[in-house]
Amino acid sequence: MSSDQANPWRGEAVIVVAGQPRLLRPSFTALVAAEEELGPLFTLVERAGAGQLRLAEMTALFWHCLADRAALSRDAVGEAVMAQGLAQASKPLRVLLAQILQGSAAPAS
């Protein structure tokens, strides 16, 4: 799967960083790393739902969930969020938060 195609069954999303689509993959390892930095993920989801999620927290979650961080800095991710605006950046955020809450579901066969 290319870096600009997200698999919705895996809770993946795409964010554009430095003009390139970057895959956000909320793997177990990525979410554990995010939780180590940000605290309990359920609390993070609650803050987001209440409109209390900070820009630094959003950037950190994106950073940890990047499938490929090669040649990227965390600041570049933050700049991408600001360049797109919070409304646009909230789209991949919602996908990641839904994955955190619901987990992955296999398609019905």
C-alpha positions as a Markdown table, in Angstrom:
| # | Residue | x | y | z |
|---|---|---|---|---|
| 1 | Met | 0.0 | 0.0 | 0.0 |
| 2 | Ser | 1.5 | 3.4 | -0.9 |
| 3 | Ser | 2.0 | 6.1 | 1.6 |
| 4 | Asp | -1.0 | 8.0 | 0.4 |
| 5 | Gln | -3.5 | 5.2 | 0.7 |
| 6 | Ala | -4.9 | 4.5 | 4.1 |
| 7 | Asn | -6.6 | 1.2 | 5.0 |
| 8 | Pro | -9.8 | 2.1 | 6.9 |
| 9 | Trp | -10.0 | -1.4 | 8.3 |
| 10 | Arg | -6.7 | -0.7 | 10.2 |
| 11 | Gly | -7.8 | 2.7 | 11.4 |
| 12 | Glu | -5.2 | 4.4 | 9.1 |
| 13 | Ala | -5.3 | 8.0 | 7.9 |
| 14 | Val | -3.2 | 10.3 | 5.8 |
| 15 | Ile | -1.7 | 13.6 | 6.7 |
| 16 | Val | 0.3 | 15.8 | 4.2 |
| 17 | Val | 3.7 | 16.7 | 5.7 |
| 18 | Ala | 6.1 | 18.9 | 3.6 |
| 19 | Gly | 4.0 | 18.4 | 0.6 |
| 20 | Gln | 4.0 | 14.6 | 0.8 |
| 21 | Pro | 1.1 | 12.4 | 1.9 |
| 22 | Arg | 2.2 | 10.4 | 5.0 |
| 23 | Leu | 0.5 | 7.4 | 6.3 |
| 24 | Leu | -0.7 | 7.4 | 10.0 |
| 25 | Arg | -0.9 | 3.8 | 11.3 |
| 26 | Pro | -2.1 | 3.5 | 14.9 |
| 27 | Ser | -0.3 | 0.3 | 15.6 |
| 28 | Phe | -0.1 | -1.1 | 19.1 |
| 29 | Thr | 3.6 | 0.0 | 19.4 |
| 30 | Ala | 2.7 | 3.5 | 18.2 |
| 31 | Leu | -0.2 | 3.9 | 20.6 |
| 32 | Val | 1.9 | 2.6 | 23.5 |
| 33 | Ala | 4.6 | 5.2 | 22.7 |
| 34 | Ala | 1.9 | 7.9 | 22.5 |
| 35 | Glu | 0.5 | 6.8 | 25.8 |
| 36 | Glu | 3.9 | 6.9 | 27.4 |
| 37 | Glu | 4.2 | 10.5 | 26.4 |
| 38 | Leu | 0.7 | 11.8 | 26.6 |
| 39 | Gly | -0.9 | 9.7 | 29.4 |
| 40 | Pro | -3.9 | 7.4 | 29.2 |
| 41 | Leu | -5.3 | 7.3 | 25.7 |
| 42 | Phe | -8.9 | 7.2 | 27.0 |
| 43 | Thr | -8.3 | 10.5 | 28.7 |
| 44 | Leu | -6.8 | 11.9 | 25.5 |
| 45 | Val | -10.0 | 10.9 | 23.6 |
| 46 | Glu | -12.1 | 12.5 | 26.3 |
| 47 | Arg | -10.2 | 15.7 | 26.1 |
| 48 | Ala | -10.5 | 15.7 | 22.3 |
| 49 | Gly | -14.2 | 15.1 | 22.6 |
| 50 | Ala | -14.5 | 18.1 | 24.9 |
| 51 | Gly | -12.5 | 20.3 | 22.6 |
| 52 | Gln | -9.6 | 20.4 | 25.0 |
| 53 | Leu | -6.9 | 18.6 | 23.0 |
| 54 | Arg | -3.8 | 20.7 | 22.7 |
| 55 | Leu | -1.9 | 21.2 | 19.4 |
| 56 | Ala | 1.2 | 19.6 | 21.0 |
| 57 | Glu | -0.9 | 16.5 | 21.9 |
| 58 | Met | -2.3 | 16.2 | 18.3 |
| 59 | Thr | 1.2 | 16.6 | 16.9 |
| 60 | Ala | 2.6 | 13.9 | 19.3 |
| 61 | Leu | -0.1 | 11.4 | 18.4 |
| 62 | Phe | 0.5 | 12.0 | 14.7 |
| 63 | Trp | 4.2 | 11.7 | 15.2 |
| 64 | His | 4.0 | 8.4 | 17.0 |
| 65 | Cys | 1.5 | 7.0 | 14.4 |
| 66 | Leu | 3.6 | 7.9 | 11.3 |
| 67 | Ala | 4.3 | 4.7 | 9.5 |
| 68 | Asp | 7.5 | 6.2 | 8.1 |
| 69 | Arg | 9.3 | 9.0 | 9.9 |
| 70 | Ala | 12.4 | 8.9 | 7.6 |
| 71 | Ala | 13.7 | 12.4 | 6.9 |
| 72 | Leu | 11.0 | 14.0 | 9.0 |
| 73 | Ser | 11.2 | 16.0 | 12.1 |
| 74 | Arg | 8.5 | 16.3 | 14.7 |
| 75 | Asp | 8.5 | 20.0 | 14.1 |
| 76 | Ala | 7.6 | 19.3 | 10.4 |
| 77 | Val | 4.6 | 17.4 | 11.6 |
| 78 | Gly | 3.5 | 20.3 | 13.8 |
| 79 | Glu | 4.1 | 22.8 | 10.9 |
| 80 | Ala | 1.9 | 20.5 | 8.7 |
| 81 | Val | -0.9 | 20.7 | 11.2 |
| 82 | Met | -0.7 | 24.5 | 11.2 |
| 83 | Ala | -0.4 | 24.8 | 7.4 |
| 84 | Gln | -3.5 | 22.7 | 7.0 |
| 85 | Gly | -5.4 | 24.3 | 9.8 |
| 86 | Leu | -7.0 | 22.6 | 12.7 |
| 87 | Ala | -10.2 | 21.8 | 10.8 |
| 88 | Gln | -8.4 | 19.8 | 8.1 |
| 89 | Ala | -6.0 | 18.2 | 10.7 |
| 90 | Ser | -9.0 | 17.0 | 12.7 |
| 91 | Lys | -10.0 | 14.6 | 9.9 |
| 92 | Pro | -7.1 | 12.2 | 10.4 |
| 93 | Leu | -7.3 | 12.8 | 14.1 |
| 94 | Arg | -10.9 | 11.6 | 14.2 |
| 95 | Val | -9.9 | 8.4 | 12.4 |
| 96 | Leu | -7.1 | 7.7 | 14.9 |
| 97 | Leu | -9.3 | 8.5 | 17.9 |
| 98 | Ala | -12.0 | 6.2 | 16.5 |
| 99 | Gln | -9.4 | 3.4 | 16.1 |
| 100 | Ile | -8.3 | 3.9 | 19.7 |
| 101 | Leu | -11.9 | 3.6 | 20.9 |
| 102 | Gln | -13.3 | 0.9 | 18.6 |
| 103 | Gly | -10.3 | -1.1 | 17.6 |
| 104 | Ser | -10.1 | -2.7 | 14.2 |
| 105 | Ala | -12.9 | -4.7 | 12.7 |
| 106 | Ala | -12.5 | -7.1 | 9.9 |
| 107 | Pro | -14.8 | -6.6 | 6.9 |
| 108 | Ala | -17.8 | -8.9 | 6.9 |
| 109 | Ser | -17.5 | -11.8 | 4.5 |
